[in-house]
Amino acid sequence: MQQEILNRIATFSQNMNLSEETLSTLRKEFPKVHFTYCSDDDIIDASPLRKFEDFNIYLVDGNDHCLKFTANLDEATGVVLAEVHTDEND
């Protein structure tokens, strides 16, 4: 994955409310990238590549028939956009 593509994904996602519709648009814009949308609480033992107020970005490597998180852009085949939920009671 190229840094420019990741930057465009991040910028677009920041400007939109993260949703399935956002991912649908991203999938059309970047058809070779696999996108996943989940809650950041669902991700265990991985550090986000980029952190934002409302979501984090993780990279996924699916080159060896098994998905795994990666921080290496050259290995990345997909992007996880993980929504950050804040507890109003904090």
MARTOR-438257 format. One record per residue (C-alpha): residue in three letters; chain; x, y negated, z. Coordinates in steps of 0.5 Angstrom, whole numbers, plus 2048, in hexadecimal, padded with zeros to 3 digits. Layout:
! MARTOR-438257
 residuo cadena  xx  yy  zz
     Ala      A   X   Y   Z
...
! end
This chain:
! MARTOR-438257
 residuo cadena  xx  yy  zz
     Met      A 800 800 800
     Gln      A 802 7F9 7FE
     Gln      A 803 7F4 804
     Glu      A 7FF 7EF 7FF
     Ile      A 7F9 7F4 7FF
     Leu      A 7F9 7F5 807
     Asn      A 7F9 7ED 807
     Arg      A 7F3 7EC 803
     Ile      A 7F0 7F2 806
     Ala      A 7F1 7EE 80D
     Thr      A 7EF 7E7 80A
     Phe      A 7E8 7EA 807
     Ser      A 7E7 7EE 80E
     Gln      A 7E8 7E8 812
     Asn      A 7E3 7E4 80E
     Met      A 7DE 7E9 80E
     Asn      A 7DA 7EC 814
     Leu      A 7DD 7F3 814
     Ser      A 7D8 7F8 812
     Glu      A 7D6 7FD 80D
     Glu      A 7D5 7F8 808
     Thr      A 7DC 7F5 809
     Leu      A 7DF 7FC 807
     Ser      A 7DA 7FD 801
     Thr      A 7DD 7F6 7FE
     Leu      A 7E4 7F8 800
     Arg      A 7E3 7FF 7FD
     Lys      A 7E1 7FC 7F6
     Glu      A 7E7 7F7 7F7
     Phe      A 7EC 7FC 7F8
     Pro      A 7EA 803 7F6
     Lys      A 7F0 807 7F7
     Val      A 7F0 805 7FE
     His      A 7EC 809 803
     Phe      A 7E9 805 808
     Thr      A 7E6 807 80F
     Tyr      A 7E2 803 814
     Cys      A 7E1 805 81B
     Ser      A 7E2 802 822
     Asp      A 7E8 801 825
     Asp      A 7E7 805 82B
     Asp      A 7E6 80B 827
     Ile      A 7EE 80B 825
     Ile      A 7F2 80E 82A
     Asp      A 7FA 80E 829
     Ala      A 7FB 809 824
     Ser      A 7FD 802 824
     Pro      A 7FA 7FD 81F
     Leu      A 7FE 7FA 819
     Arg      A 7FA 7F4 81A
     Lys      A 7F6 7F1 820
     Phe      A 7F0 7EC 81F
     Glu      A 7EB 7EA 824
     Asp      A 7E5 7EE 821
     Phe      A 7E9 7F4 81E
     Asn      A 7F0 7F7 81D
     Ile      A 7F3 7FA 817
     Tyr      A 7F6 801 817
     Leu      A 7F9 804 811
     Val      A 7F8 80C 80F
     Asp      A 7FD 810 80B
     Gly      A 7F9 816 808
     Asn      A 7FF 818 803
     Asp      A 800 81F 806
     His      A 7F8 821 806
     Cys      A 7F8 81F 80E
     Leu      A 7F6 818 810
     Lys      A 7FB 815 815
     Phe      A 7FC 80E 817
     Thr      A 802 80A 815
     Ala      A 805 804 815
     Asn      A 809 805 80F
     Leu      A 806 801 809
     Asp      A 809 805 804
     Glu      A 806 80C 807
     Ala      A 7FF 808 808
     Thr      A 7F9 80B 803
     Gly      A 7F4 808 808
     Val      A 7F1 803 80C
     Val      A 7ED 803 813
     Leu      A 7EA 7FD 815
     Ala      A 7E8 7FE 81C
     Glu      A 7E3 7F9 81F
     Val      A 7E5 7F7 826
     His      A 7DF 7F6 82B
     Thr      A 7E0 7F1 831
     Asp      A 7DC 7F3 837
     Glu      A 7D9 7EC 839
     Asn      A 7D9 7EE 841
     Asp      A 7E1 7EE 840
! end
